[in-house]
């Protein structure tokens, strides 16, 4: 990703039926399509946690897709925290779950 592009970095907590329904894979596919870098993982409390970084337009489209969810998921709530600075991730990965 070009460093000259203004990067938006967000931390998302996704609640609902989002584990054991292919949600992390859906998130990974969506991130690849929208040129988003960062990671996704399951949490012990049943939520899914995402760090996402890209252009403002791409991140906003990514958030909209996450809110809609995958075909087998049911997203009830997404908490969005905007970071003050970019982390310059180089790819998007599914990382080990917490707990």
VEXDO-473397 format. One line per 2 residues: number of its first residue (from 1); their letters; for each residue x, y, z of N, C-alpha, C, O. Coordinates in pm, whole numbers, m for minus. Example, Ala and Ser with C-alpha at 12.3 -4.5 7.8 and 13.67 -1.06 7.14 Angstrom:
BEGIN
1> AS> 1319 m569 780 1230 m450 780 1320 m330 780 1424 m332 846  1285 m225 708 1367 m106 714 1290 3 787 1341 114 804
END
This chain:
BEGIN
1> XX> 85 m117 0 0 0 0 90 123 0 188 130 74  56 220 m82 136 342 m91 131 419 39 25 431 102
3> XX> 245 472 78 252 552 200 193 690 180 159 757 277  179 736 55 126 869 27 m26 875 46 m83 984 59
5> XX> m91 760 47 m236 754 67 m266 778 215 m200 722 302  m367 860 243 m410 882 381 m475 753 432 m577 709 379
7> XX> m416 694 535 m467 568 588 m563 591 703 m543 677 788  m670 510 703 m763 507 815 m744 373 884 m741 269 819
9> XX> m732 375 1017 m709 255 1095 m822 242 1197 m845 334 1276  m892 129 1195 m1002 107 1288 m987 m26 1361 m927 m121 1310
11> XX> m1042 m30 1480 m1049 m151 1561 m1198 m179 1578 m1272 m96 1630  m1242 m296 1534 m1383 m332 1538 m1407 m450 1631 m1328 m545 1634
13> XX> m1515 m445 1707 m1563 m559 1785 m1702 m592 1732 m1794 m510 1739  m1716 m713 1679 m1840 m754 1614 m1910 m856 1702 m1852 m959 1737
15> XX> m2035 m827 1738 m2112 m914 1825 m2232 m970 1750 m2285 m908 1658  m2274 m1088 1791 m2386 m1157 1729 m2350 m1302 1706 m2265 m1357 1775
17> XX> m2413 m1363 1607 m2376 m1501 1568 m2267 m1488 1462 m2293 m1487 1341  m2142 m1477 1510 m2030 m1450 1420 m1916 m1550 1435 m1811 m1534 1373
19> XX> m1936 m1653 1516 m1835 m1759 1527 m1895 m1890 1479 m2014 m1917 1497  m1811 m1973 1416 m1852 m2104 1362 m1951 m2091 1247 m2030 m2182 1222
21> XX> m1947 m1976 1177 m2036 m1954 1062 m1958 m1900 941 m2019 m1851 846  m1825 m1908 944 m1744 m1860 832 m1722 m1710 830 m1683 m1655 727
23> XX> m1747 m1642 942 m1737 m1497 944 m1594 m1446 927 m1571 m1348 857  m1497 m1514 990 m1357 m1469 973 m1312 m1484 828 m1243 m1396 775
25> XX> m1350 m1593 764 m1314 m1612 623 m1382 m1507 535 m1320 m1451 445  m1510 m1480 562 m1581 m1374 491 m1509 m1240 508 m1492 m1165 412
27> XX> m1466 m1211 631 m1394 m1087 660 m1264 m1081 581 m1230 m978 524  m1191 m1192 579 m1064 m1200 505 m1087 m1176 355 m1015 m1099 292
29> XX> m1189 m1242 299 m1220 m1225 156 m1256 m1079 126 m1210 m1022 26  m1338 m1020 211 m1381 m882 191 m1263 m787 200 m1251 m693 121
31> XX> m1175 m811 296 m1056 m728 311 m967 m735 187 m918 m633 139  m947 m855 135 m865 m871 14 m926 m795 m103 m856 m727 m179
33> XX> m1058 m806 m119 m1128 m739 m229 m1117 m587 m219 m1105 m518 m321  m1120 m535 m97 m1119 m389 m76 m981 m332 m45 m968 m214 m10
35> XX> m879 m414 m57 m740 m370 m33 m720 m322 112 m653 m222 137  m780 m396 206 m767 m366 348 m656 m453 406 m646 m571 373
37> XX> m575 m396 493 m472 m471 564 m509 m476 712 m583 m390 761  m458 m575 783 m484 m589 926 m503 m734 964 m433 m821 913
39> XX> m598 m761 1054 m622 m898 1099 m762 m914 1157 m830 m816 1187  m803 m1041 1171 m931 m1078 1232 m907 m1199 1321 m827 m1286 1288
41> XX> m979 m1204 1435 m970 m1320 1524 m1097 m1334 1606 m1169 m1237 1632  m1123 m1459 1648 m1232 m1485 1741 m1187 m1450 1882 m1069 m1460 1916
43> XX> m1283 m1407 1964 m1257 m1380 2105 m1330 m1483 2190 m1427 m1543 2145  m1284 m1504 2311 m1343 m1602 2402 m1487 m1567 2438 m1565 m1655 2473
45> XX> m1523 m1439 2431 m1658 m1396 2468 m1760 m1413 2355 m1875 m1373 2369  m1718 m1473 2243 m1809 m1498 2131 m1807 m1390 2024 m1869 m1406 1919
47> XX> m1738 m1281 2050 m1728 m1173 1952 m1613 m1201 1855 m1532 m1291 1877  m1608 m1123 1750 m1496 m1125 1656 m1431 m987 1662 m1499 m885 1661
49> XX> m1298 m987 1667 m1220 m863 1676 m1146 m843 1545 m1089 m937 1489  m1146 m719 1496 m1083 m687 1368 m1002 m560 1382 m1048 m462 1440
51> XX> m880 m561 1328 m802 m439 1306 m796 m424 1155 m756 m516 1085  m836 m308 1104 m844 m287 959 m785 m152 923 m808 m52 991
53> XX> m708 m151 815 m643 m28 772 m643 m20 620 m619 m119 551  m670 99 570 m671 123 426 m713 266 400 m716 348 492
55> XX> m746 295 276 m795 429 245 m929 449 315 m999 352 345  m965 573 340 m1092 602 409 m1210 540 335 m1297 480 397
57> XX> m1213 553 203 m1321 497 122 m1328 345 136 m1436 289 154  m1212 278 127 m1209 132 137 m1246 84 277 m1320 m13 291
59> XX> m1197 152 380 m1230 113 517 m1379 133 544 m1442 48 608  m1436 241 497 m1579 264 515 m1662 156 446 m1762 111 500
61> XX> m1621 114 327 m1690 7 255 m1673 m126 330 m1766 m206 336  m1556 m149 386 m1528 m270 464 m1619 m274 588 m1679 m378 617
63> XX> m1629 m163 659 m1715 m157 778 m1860 m186 740 m1929 m258 811  m1906 m130 630 m2044 m155 584 m2066 m304 557 m2171 m359 592
65> XX> m1968 m369 495 m1979 m513 466 m1979 m595 595 m2055 m691 607  m1894 m558 691 m1888 m628 819 m2022 m614 893 m2070 m711 952
67> XX> m2080 m496 889 m2210 m474 955 m2319 m561 893 m2408 m609 964  m2313 m582 762 m2411 m667 694 m2386 m813 728 m2480 m890 749
69> XX> m2258 m853 733 m2220 m989 769 m2221 m1086 654 m2259 m1053 542  m2178 m1207 684 m2175 m1316 586 m2313 m1382 579 m2398 m1357 664
71> XX> m2335 m1466 478 m2468 m1527 462 m2517 m1605 584 m2638 m1609 609  m2428 m1667 661 m2471 m1751 773 m2456 m1681 909 m2489 m1739 1012
73> XX> m2406 m1559 908 m2389 m1486 1035 m2510 m1398 1062 m2596 m1377 976  m2514 m1346 1184 m2616 m1248 1220 m2546 m1144 1308 m2528 m1165 1428
75> XX> m2507 m1034 1249 m2437 m928 1321 m2540 m847 1399 m2635 m794 1341  m2519 m837 1530 m2611 m760 1613 m2556 m622 1645 m2632 m525 1656
77> XX> m2424 m612 1661 m2365 m483 1697 m2218 m480 1655 m2147 m580 1667  m2173 m364 1606 m2032 m343 1573 m1985 m218 1646 m2035 m108 1622
79> XX> m1888 m236 1735 m1824 m122 1802 m1706 m80 1716 m1626 m164 1674  m1694 49 1689 m1590 101 1600 m1505 201 1676 m1555 299 1730
81> XX> m1376 174 1679 m1280 263 1743 m1180 306 1635 m1115 222 1573  m1168 436 1613 m1076 488 1511 m943 521 1579 m939 594 1678
83> XX> m834 466 1525 m700 490 1580 m650 627 1534 m689 677 1429  m563 685 1615 m507 816 1583 m395 809 1479 m361 911 1418
85> XX> m339 691 1459 m226 678 1366 m232 543 1296 m286 447 1351  m177 534 1175 m176 406 1102 m68 313 1158 32 358 1214
87> XX> m92 183 1143 7 83 1185 84 28 1066 182 m45 1085  43 60 944 110 17 821 121 m135 811 229 m190 789
89> XX> 7 m203 829 3 m347 807 36 m374 660 12 m289 574  91 m491 631 128 m523 493 34 m623 427 42 m645 307
91> XX> m56 m685 505 m149 m784 452 m267 m795 547 m271 m727 650  m363 m881 514 m475 m908 604 m470 m1056 637 m464 m1140 547
93> XX> m473 m1089 767 m457 m1227 812 m567 m1268 909 m623 m1185 980  m596 m1397 910 m676 m1455 1017 m576 m1502 1121 m494 m1589 1094
95> XX> m583 m1445 1241 m485 m1477 1346 m548 m1567 1452 m670 m1584 1456  m464 m1624 1539 m510 m1714 1643 m614 m1648 1733 m606 m1529 1764
97> XX> m711 m1727 1772 m819 m1678 1858 m769 m1650 1998 m670 m1707 2044  m839 m1560 2066 m813 m1534 2207 m892 m1632 2291 m1008 m1660 2261
99> X> m831 m1682 2395 m901 m1770 2489 m901 m1909 2440 m956 m1997 2506
END
